[in-house]
Amino acid sequence: MSMNEDADYQPLDGNAAAGLLRELFALEMTQAEVTCGSCGAVGAVGAARLYGGPMGAILRCVNCEAVVVRLVRTPAGLWLEMQGARRLFVRSPG
């Protein structure tokens, strides 16, 4: 049965994911594995090539040099853009 066929299914708003998000972003992210959206290579975030300056960072794939992550600091806050990544995998602690 699909979600559309289940009359009792009520989606929650994004706040319901707060626990999962806190669990993900409280971890050591340089050990997380990122999959390049361009070439499919998988590697640790900490192994990616970093280009950056005072405003933030651009992380490029070690294999093909495609941009996988952009992290920018602005007066309003931090911006994370992962358009160049297929997925991010963080192993459970322990």
N, CA, C and O atoms as a GROMACS GRO file, in nm:
protein
  376
    1MET      N    1   0.085  -0.117   0.000
    1MET     CA    2   0.000   0.000   0.000
    1MET      C    3   0.090   0.124   0.000
    1MET      O    4   0.182   0.134   0.081
    2SER      N    5   0.063   0.215  -0.088
    2SER     CA    6   0.142   0.338  -0.096
    2SER      C    7   0.091   0.439   0.006
    2SER      O    8  -0.019   0.424   0.060
    3MET      N    9   0.172   0.542   0.032
    3MET     CA   10   0.131   0.646   0.125
    3MET      C   11   0.004   0.716   0.077
    3MET      O   12  -0.076   0.760   0.159
    4ASN      N   13  -0.014   0.728  -0.053
    4ASN     CA   14  -0.132   0.793  -0.107
    4ASN      C   15  -0.259   0.711  -0.085
    4ASN      O   16  -0.368   0.767  -0.077
    5GLU      N   17  -0.245   0.579  -0.075
    5GLU     CA   18  -0.360   0.492  -0.055
    5GLU      C   19  -0.398   0.480   0.092
    5GLU      O   20  -0.509   0.436   0.122
    6ASP      N   21  -0.311   0.518   0.182
    6ASP     CA   22  -0.334   0.506   0.326
    6ASP      C   23  -0.403   0.632   0.376
    6ASP      O   24  -0.338   0.735   0.394
    7ALA      N   25  -0.533   0.624   0.400
    7ALA     CA   26  -0.610   0.741   0.442
    7ALA      C   27  -0.571   0.789   0.580
    7ALA      O   28  -0.597   0.904   0.615
    8ASP      N   29  -0.508   0.702   0.661
    8ASP     CA   30  -0.468   0.740   0.797
    8ASP      C   31  -0.331   0.806   0.802
    8ASP      O   32  -0.292   0.858   0.907
    9TYR      N   33  -0.258   0.807   0.693
    9TYR     CA   34  -0.124   0.865   0.691
    9TYR      C   35  -0.132   1.017   0.700
    9TYR      O   36  -0.199   1.081   0.619
   10GLN      N   37  -0.064   1.073   0.798
   10GLN     CA   38  -0.056   1.217   0.814
   10GLN      C   39   0.090   1.257   0.820
   10GLN      O   40   0.158   1.227   0.918
   11PRO      N   41   0.141   1.325   0.719
   11PRO     CA   42   0.281   1.365   0.723
   11PRO      C   43   0.304   1.467   0.833
   11PRO      O   44   0.216   1.546   0.866
   12LEU      N   45   0.423   1.465   0.888
   12LEU     CA   46   0.464   1.560   0.990
   12LEU      C   47   0.546   1.669   0.926
   12LEU      O   48   0.590   1.653   0.812
   13ASP      N   49   0.567   1.779   0.994
   13ASP     CA   50   0.656   1.882   0.939
   13ASP      C   51   0.801   1.846   0.971
   13ASP      O   52   0.828   1.752   1.045
   14GLY      N   53   0.892   1.923   0.915
   14GLY     CA   54   1.035   1.895   0.929
   14GLY      C   55   1.086   1.896   1.071
   14GLY      O   56   1.192   1.839   1.098
   15ASN      N   57   1.014   1.958   1.164
   15ASN     CA   58   1.056   1.960   1.304
   15ASN      C   59   1.063   1.820   1.363
   15ASN      O   60   1.136   1.796   1.459
   16ALA      N   61   0.988   1.727   1.306
   16ALA     CA   62   0.988   1.589   1.355
   16ALA      C   63   1.122   1.520   1.330
   16ALA      O   64   1.150   1.417   1.390
   17ALA      N   65   1.204   1.576   1.242
   17ALA     CA   66   1.337   1.520   1.212
   17ALA      C   67   1.446   1.581   1.299
   17ALA      O   68   1.564   1.554   1.277
   18ALA      N   69   1.410   1.662   1.398
   18ALA     CA   70   1.510   1.733   1.479
   18ALA      C   71   1.610   1.639   1.545
   18ALA      O   72   1.730   1.668   1.546
   19GLY      N   73   1.564   1.529   1.597
   19GLY     CA   74   1.655   1.434   1.663
   19GLY      C   75   1.756   1.375   1.566
   19GLY      O   76   1.875   1.367   1.598
   20LEU      N   77   1.711   1.334   1.449
   20LEU     CA   78   1.802   1.279   1.349
   20LEU      C   79   1.902   1.384   1.302
   20LEU      O   80   2.021   1.355   1.287
   21LEU      N   81   1.855   1.505   1.279
   21LEU     CA   82   1.945   1.612   1.233
   21LEU      C   83   2.048   1.645   1.340
   21LEU      O   84   2.165   1.666   1.308
   22ARG      N   85   2.008   1.650   1.466
   22ARG     CA   86   2.101   1.679   1.576
   22ARG      C   87   2.206   1.567   1.584
   22ARG      O   88   2.325   1.593   1.607
   23GLU      N   89   2.162   1.444   1.566
   23GLU     CA   90   2.253   1.330   1.570
   23GLU      C   91   2.355   1.338   1.457
   23GLU      O   92   2.473   1.312   1.479
   24LEU      N   93   2.312   1.376   1.338
   24LEU     CA   94   2.400   1.385   1.222
   24LEU      C   95   2.501   1.498   1.237
   24LEU      O   96   2.621   1.476   1.219
   25PHE      N   97   2.456   1.617   1.270
   25PHE     CA   98   2.544   1.733   1.268
   25PHE      C   99   2.623   1.753   1.396
   25PHE      O  100   2.699   1.850   1.407
   26ALA      N  101   2.608   1.664   1.495
   26ALA     CA  102   2.688   1.672   1.616
   26ALA      C  103   2.811   1.581   1.607
   26ALA      O  104   2.889   1.574   1.702
   27LEU      N  105   2.828   1.514   1.496
   27LEU     CA  106   2.938   1.419   1.478
   27LEU      C  107   3.057   1.482   1.409
   27LEU      O  108   3.048   1.591   1.352
   28GLU      N  109   3.169   1.412   1.414
   28GLU     CA  110   3.291   1.454   1.344
   28GLU      C  111   3.268   1.432   1.195
   28GLU      O  112   3.272   1.318   1.147
   29MET      N  113   3.244   1.539   1.122
   29MET     CA  114   3.204   1.529   0.982
   29MET      C  115   3.319   1.502   0.886
   29MET      O  116   3.294   1.462   0.773
   30THR      N  117   3.444   1.523   0.926
   30THR     CA  118   3.554   1.496   0.833
   30THR      C  119   3.569   1.347   0.806
   30THR      O  120   3.629   1.308   0.706
   31GLN      N  121   3.515   1.262   0.893
   31GLN     CA  122   3.520   1.118   0.873
   31GLN      C  123   3.401   1.067   0.791
   31GLN      O  124   3.401   0.952   0.747
   32ALA      N  125   3.300   1.151   0.771
   32ALA     CA  126   3.183   1.111   0.692
   32ALA      C  127   3.225   1.084   0.548
   32ALA      O  128   3.319   1.145   0.497
   33GLU      N  129   3.155   0.993   0.483
   33GLU     CA  130   3.183   0.961   0.343
   33GLU      C  131   3.089   1.040   0.254
   33GLU      O  132   2.967   1.040   0.274
   34VAL      N  133   3.145   1.107   0.156
   34VAL     CA  134   3.065   1.182   0.059
   34VAL      C  135   3.082   1.115  -0.077
   34VAL      O  136   3.192   1.076  -0.115
   35THR      N  137   2.971   1.102  -0.149
   35THR     CA  138   2.973   1.045  -0.283
   35THR      C  139   2.960   1.157  -0.384
   35THR      O  140   2.864   1.234  -0.380
   36CYS      N  141   3.057   1.168  -0.473
   36CYS     CA  142   3.058   1.273  -0.574
   36CYS      C  143   2.943   1.254  -0.671
   36CYS      O  144   2.922   1.144  -0.724
   37GLY      N  145   2.868   1.361  -0.695
   37GLY     CA  146   2.756   1.355  -0.788
   37GLY      C  147   2.800   1.352  -0.932
   37GLY      O  148   2.721   1.317  -1.020
   38SER      N  149   2.925   1.387  -0.958
   38SER     CA  150   2.975   1.391  -1.095
   38SER      C  151   3.034   1.257  -1.140
   38SER      O  152   2.996   1.203  -1.244
   39CYS      N  153   3.127   1.204  -1.060
   39CYS     CA  154   3.195   1.081  -1.103
   39CYS      C  155   3.160   0.958  -1.020
   39CYS      O  156   3.196   0.846  -1.058
   40GLY      N  157   3.091   0.977  -0.907
   40GLY     CA  158   3.052   0.864  -0.824
   40GLY      C  159   3.157   0.818  -0.726
   40GLY      O  160   3.134   0.722  -0.652
   41ALA      N  161   3.273   0.883  -0.721
   41ALA     CA  162   3.378   0.845  -0.627
   41ALA      C  163   3.329   0.866  -0.484
   41ALA      O  164   3.257   0.962  -0.455
   42VAL      N  165   3.370   0.777  -0.395
   42VAL     CA  166   3.334   0.786  -0.254
   42VAL      C  167   3.462   0.810  -0.175
   42VAL      O  168   3.562   0.741  -0.194
   43GLY      N  169   3.458   0.908  -0.086
   43GLY     CA  170   3.575   0.936  -0.002
   43GLY      C  171   3.535   1.015   0.120
   43GLY      O  172   3.425   1.071   0.127
   44ALA      N  173   3.624   1.020   0.216
   44ALA     CA  174   3.599   1.095   0.338
   44ALA      C  175   3.594   1.244   0.307
   44ALA      O  176   3.668   1.294   0.222
   45VAL      N  177   3.506   1.315   0.376
   45VAL     CA  178   3.498   1.460   0.359
   45VAL      C  179   3.635   1.522   0.385
   45VAL      O  180   3.676   1.615   0.316
   46GLY      N  181   3.707   1.469   0.485
   46GLY     CA  182   3.840   1.521   0.519
   46GLY      C  183   3.945   1.498   0.412
   46GLY      O  184   4.050   1.562   0.415
   47ALA      N  185   3.918   1.409   0.317
   47ALA     CA  186   4.013   1.384   0.208
   47ALA      C  187   3.987   1.472   0.087
   47ALA      O  188   4.071   1.482  -0.003
   48ALA      N  189   3.872   1.538   0.084
   48ALA     CA  190   3.839   1.625  -0.029
   48ALA      C  191   3.937   1.742  -0.035
   48ALA      O  192   3.996   1.778   0.067
   49ARG      N  193   3.954   1.800  -0.152
   49ARG     CA  194   4.043   1.915  -0.168
   49ARG      C  195   3.968   2.041  -0.127
   49ARG      O  196   3.858   2.068  -0.176
   50LEU      N  197   4.028   2.118  -0.039
   50LEU     CA  198   3.965   2.238   0.015
   50LEU      C  199   4.017   2.363  -0.054
   50LEU      O  200   4.138   2.385  -0.063
   51TYR      N  201   3.926   2.444  -0.101
   51TYR     CA  202   3.956   2.577  -0.154
   51TYR      C  203   3.871   2.672  -0.071
   51TYR      O  204   3.750   2.653  -0.061
   52GLY      N  205   3.931   2.772  -0.011
   52GLY     CA  206   3.851   2.858   0.073
   52GLY      C  207   3.924   2.982   0.116
   52GLY      O  208   4.037   3.009   0.074
   53GLY      N  209   3.857   3.055   0.198
   53GLY     CA  210   3.908   3.179   0.250
   53GLY      C  211   3.829   3.216   0.374
   53GLY      O  212   3.765   3.131   0.435
   54PRO      N  213   3.833   3.342   0.410
   54PRO     CA  214   3.764   3.384   0.532
   54PRO      C  215   3.613   3.360   0.531
   54PRO      O  216   3.554   3.339   0.637
   55MET      N  217   3.551   3.363   0.415
   55MET     CA  218   3.406   3.345   0.408
   55MET      C  219   3.360   3.201   0.420
   55MET      O  220   3.248   3.176   0.463
   56GLY      N  221   3.445   3.106   0.383
   56GLY     CA  222   3.399   2.968   0.388
   56GLY      C  223   3.488   2.872   0.314
   56GLY      O  224   3.609   2.894   0.301
   57ALA      N  225   3.427   2.765   0.264
   57ALA     CA  226   3.504   2.657   0.204
   57ALA      C  227   3.431   2.598   0.085
   57ALA      O  228   3.308   2.590   0.082
   58ILE      N  229   3.509   2.556  -0.013
   58ILE     CA  230   3.460   2.477  -0.126
   58ILE      C  231   3.539   2.347  -0.122
   58ILE      O  232   3.662   2.348  -0.126
   59LEU      N  233   3.468   2.235  -0.114
   59LEU     CA  234   3.532   2.104  -0.113
   59LEU      C  235   3.511   2.039  -0.249
   59LEU      O  236   3.399   2.029  -0.298
   60ARG      N  237   3.622   1.996  -0.308
   60ARG     CA  238   3.618   1.934  -0.440
   60ARG      C  239   3.656   1.787  -0.432
   60ARG      O  240   3.735   1.746  -0.348
   61CYS      N  241   3.597   1.709  -0.520
   61CYS     CA  242   3.625   1.565  -0.530
   61CYS      C  243   3.772   1.542  -0.560
   61CYS      O  244   3.830   1.609  -0.645
   62VAL      N  245   3.832   1.448  -0.490
   62VAL     CA  246   3.973   1.414  -0.513
   62VAL      C  247   3.992   1.351  -0.650
   62VAL      O  248   4.098   1.366  -0.710
   63ASN      N  249   3.891   1.281  -0.700
   63ASN     CA  250   3.901   1.209  -0.826
   63ASN      C  251   3.883   1.298  -0.948
   63ASN      O  252   3.962   1.291  -1.042
   64CYS      N  253   3.778   1.384  -0.948
   64CYS     CA  254   3.747   1.459  -1.070
   64CYS      C  255   3.746   1.611  -1.053
   64CYS      O  256   3.726   1.684  -1.150
   65GLU      N  257   3.768   1.657  -0.931
   65GLU     CA  258   3.773   1.801  -0.900
   65GLU      C  259   3.638   1.872  -0.904
   65GLU      O  260   3.634   1.995  -0.895
   66ALA      N  261   3.527   1.799  -0.916
   66ALA     CA  262   3.395   1.862  -0.913
   66ALA      C  263   3.368   1.914  -0.772
   66ALA      O  264   3.414   1.856  -0.674
   67VAL      N  265   3.294   2.022  -0.762
   67VAL     CA  266   3.256   2.076  -0.632
   67VAL      C  267   3.151   1.984  -0.571
   67VAL      O  268   3.048   1.958  -0.634
   68VAL      N  269   3.175   1.935  -0.450
   68VAL     CA  270   3.078   1.849  -0.383
   68VAL      C  271   3.009   1.920  -0.266
   68VAL      O  272   2.892   1.893  -0.238
   69VAL      N  273   3.080   2.011  -0.199
   69VAL     CA  274   3.023   2.081  -0.083
   69VAL      C  275   3.069   2.226  -0.085
   69VAL      O  276   3.185   2.255  -0.112
   70ARG      N  277   2.977   2.316  -0.055
   70ARG     CA  278   3.010   2.456  -0.032
   70ARG      C  279   2.959   2.492   0.107
   70ARG      O  280   2.845   2.463   0.141
   71LEU      N  281   3.044   2.555   0.186
   71LEU     CA  282   3.007   2.600   0.320
   71LEU      C  283   3.050   2.746   0.330
   71LEU      O  284   3.168   2.777   0.317
   72VAL      N  285   2.954   2.833   0.354
   72VAL     CA  286   2.981   2.977   0.354
   72VAL      C  287   2.932   3.039   0.483
   72VAL      O  288   2.821   3.011   0.528
   73ARG      N  289   3.014   3.124   0.542
   73ARG     CA  290   2.975   3.200   0.661
   73ARG      C  291   2.936   3.340   0.617
   73ARG      O  292   3.014   3.407   0.549
   74THR      N  293   2.817   3.384   0.655
   74THR     CA  294   2.769   3.519   0.627
   74THR      C  295   2.727   3.582   0.760
   74THR      O  296   2.718   3.512   0.861
   75PRO      N  297   2.701   3.712   0.761
   75PRO     CA  298   2.651   3.773   0.884
   75PRO      C  299   2.520   3.710   0.932
   75PRO      O  300   2.490   3.711   1.052
   76ALA      N  301   2.443   3.656   0.841
   76ALA     CA  302   2.315   3.593   0.878
   76ALA      C  303   2.332   3.454   0.937
   76ALA      O  304   2.246   3.409   1.013
   77GLY      N  305   2.442   3.385   0.904
   77GLY     CA  306   2.464   3.249   0.953
   77GLY      C  307   2.545   3.166   0.856
   77GLY      O  308   2.612   3.220   0.768
   78LEU      N  309   2.540   3.035   0.873
   78LEU     CA  310   2.613   2.941   0.788
   78LEU      C  311   2.521   2.885   0.680
   78LEU      O  312   2.405   2.853   0.706
   79TRP      N  313   2.574   2.872   0.559
   79TRP     CA  314   2.502   2.813   0.446
   79TRP      C  315   2.577   2.687   0.404
   79TRP      O  316   2.699   2.690   0.383
   80LEU      N  317   2.506   2.577   0.392
   80LEU     CA  318   2.562   2.451   0.345
   80LEU      C  319   2.491   2.414   0.217
   80LEU      O  320   2.369   2.405   0.213
   81GLU      N  321   2.568   2.392   0.110
   81GLU     CA  322   2.513   2.353  -0.019
   81GLU      C  323   2.584   2.226  -0.063
   81GLU      O  324   2.707   2.224  -0.070
   82MET      N  325   2.509   2.122  -0.092
   82MET     CA  326   2.567   1.993  -0.128
   82MET      C  327   2.513   1.945  -0.263
   82MET      O  328   2.494   1.825  -0.283
   83GLN      N  329   2.488   2.036  -0.353
   83GLN     CA  330   2.432   2.002  -0.483
   83GLN      C  331   2.522   1.904  -0.559
   83GLN      O  332   2.472   1.823  -0.637
   84GLY      N  333   2.652   1.910  -0.538
   84GLY     CA  334   2.744   1.824  -0.609
   84GLY      C  335   2.767   1.688  -0.546
   84GLY      O  336   2.848   1.610  -0.594
   85ALA      N  337   2.695   1.659  -0.437
   85ALA     CA  338   2.710   1.531  -0.369
   85ALA      C  339   2.585   1.447  -0.388
   85ALA      O  340   2.473   1.498  -0.379
   86ARG      N  341   2.604   1.320  -0.415
   86ARG     CA  342   2.489   1.229  -0.425
   86ARG      C  343   2.436   1.193  -0.287
   86ARG      O  344   2.315   1.187  -0.264
   87ARG      N  345   2.530   1.170  -0.195
   87ARG     CA  346   2.490   1.135  -0.060
   87ARG      C  347   2.603   1.159   0.038
   87ARG      O  348   2.719   1.171   0.000
   88LEU      N  349   2.566   1.165   0.164
   88LEU     CA  350   2.661   1.180   0.274
   88LEU      C  351   2.630   1.070   0.372
   88LEU      O  352   2.516   1.055   0.415
   89PHE      N  353   2.731   0.991   0.409
   89PHE     CA  354   2.712   0.880   0.501
   89PHE      C  355   2.797   0.901   0.624
   89PHE      O  356   2.918   0.921   0.614
   90VAL      N  357   2.733   0.897   0.741
   90VAL     CA  358   2.803   0.912   0.867
   90VAL      C  359   2.786   0.782   0.944
   90VAL      O  360   2.674   0.740   0.972
   91ARG      N  361   2.897   0.717   0.978
   91ARG     CA  362   2.890   0.591   1.054
   91ARG      C  363   2.845   0.619   1.196
   91ARG      O  364   2.875   0.724   1.254
   92SER      N  365   2.772   0.524   1.252
   92SER     CA  366   2.730   0.536   1.391
   92SER      C  367   2.852   0.528   1.482
   92SER      O  368   2.943   0.450   1.456
   93PRO      N  369   2.854   0.610   1.588
   93PRO     CA  370   2.968   0.606   1.681
   93PRO      C  371   2.979   0.468   1.745
   93PRO      O  372   2.880   0.402   1.776
   94GLY      N  373   3.104   0.427   1.765
   94GLY     CA  374   3.128   0.300   1.833
   94GLY      C  375   3.115   0.188   1.743
   94GLY      O  376   3.132   0.074   1.784
   0.00000   0.00000   0.00000
